[in-house]
Amino acid sequence: MKNKISPVPETSLFKRIEKQHPFLTLLYLAMIGSGIIFLFLLVGFTNSLTKFDADLFVFPKFFLGSTLIILVSSYFVEKAWNNFLLDESHFLRQNLIYLLVLGCMFCISQLLGWHELLGQGIAFSGKATGTYLYLLTGLHILHLAGGLAFAGVQAVHYQKASTDGVQALIIFSSKYEKTKMQLLKNYWHFLDILWIVIFIYLLLAL
């Protein structure tokens, strides 16, 4: 009697992508595209360093504050994801509000970092290195603003679930709603990782 050989499960990247919701696939493609753009900016920044006097440069302390803030915000987006999985509408909305507050604090901290750069005479229209600094941090803020807008819409949406049991049942049993929360979680962690990479690279380069 011949032993039957079990078919090897198909686990290729393309098969896994096919099983994803189209919105998640689009998000991953967008993140790859954004990552490539930031990579080119980092290459341009590196090439411009030869004309930059790093000895007189003081790294903005508010960029360090931004890093701490976005790390804490990722903790709250993860908590919000777990709240959704556990049908905890009140805590879900609460943690999304914390996420919004921290996201706004991150943006303010970045703007204060720009103020520090200007105080050192580093302007957007000055040397190329300064221009790349503003482009890298400014483009990241724009990406974060998109995440904040989405988080705000979700927080308002889940307000209904916290006051209406029927609405809560509809929301927490919906695969589409779960996908939206997954989009927010994955995108926010992407922004977190992206900023950490930028921050460490700038810290080491300057």
Rosetta blueprint (number, residue, H / E / L):
1 M L
2 K L
3 N L
4 K L
5 I L
6 S L
7 P L
8 V L
9 P L
10 E L
11 T L
12 S L
13 L H
14 F H
15 K H
16 R H
17 I H
18 E H
19 K H
20 Q L
21 H L
22 P H
23 F H
24 L H
25 T H
26 L H
27 L H
28 Y H
29 L H
30 A H
31 M H
32 I H
33 G H
34 S H
35 G H
36 I H
37 I H
38 F H
39 L H
40 F H
41 L H
42 L H
43 V H
44 G H
45 F H
46 T H
47 N H
48 S H
49 L H
50 T H
51 K H
52 F L
53 D L
54 A H
55 D H
56 L H
57 F L
58 V L
59 F L
60 P L
61 K H
62 F H
63 F H
64 L H
65 G H
66 S H
67 T H
68 L H
69 I H
70 I H
71 L H
72 V H
73 S H
74 S H
75 Y H
76 F H
77 V H
78 E H
79 K H
80 A H
81 W H
82 N H
83 N H
84 F H
85 L H
86 L L
87 D L
88 E L
89 S H
90 H H
91 F H
92 L H
93 R H
94 Q H
95 N H
96 L H
97 I H
98 Y H
99 L H
100 L H
101 V H
102 L H
103 G H
104 C H
105 M H
106 F H
107 C H
108 I H
109 S H
110 Q H
111 L H
112 L H
113 G H
114 W H
115 H H
116 E H
117 L H
118 L H
119 G H
120 Q L
121 G L
122 I L
123 A L
124 F L
125 S L
126 G L
127 K L
128 A H
129 T H
130 G H
131 T H
132 Y H
133 L H
134 Y H
135 L H
136 L H
137 T H
138 G H
139 L H
140 H H
141 I H
142 L H
143 H H
144 L H
145 A H
146 G H
147 G H
148 L H
149 A H
150 F H
151 A H
152 G H
153 V H
154 Q H
155 A H
156 V H
157 H H
158 Y H
159 Q H
160 K H
161 A H
162 S H
163 T H
164 D L
165 G H
166 V H
167 Q H
168 A H
169 L H
170 I H
171 I H
172 F H
173 S L
174 S L
175 K H
176 Y H
177 E H
178 K H
179 T H
180 K H
181 M H
182 Q H
183 L H
184 L H
185 K H
186 N H
187 Y H
188 W H
189 H H
190 F H
191 L H
192 D H
193 I H
194 L H
195 W H
196 I H
197 V H
198 I H
199 F H
200 I H
201 Y H
202 L H
203 L H
204 L H
205 A H
206 L L
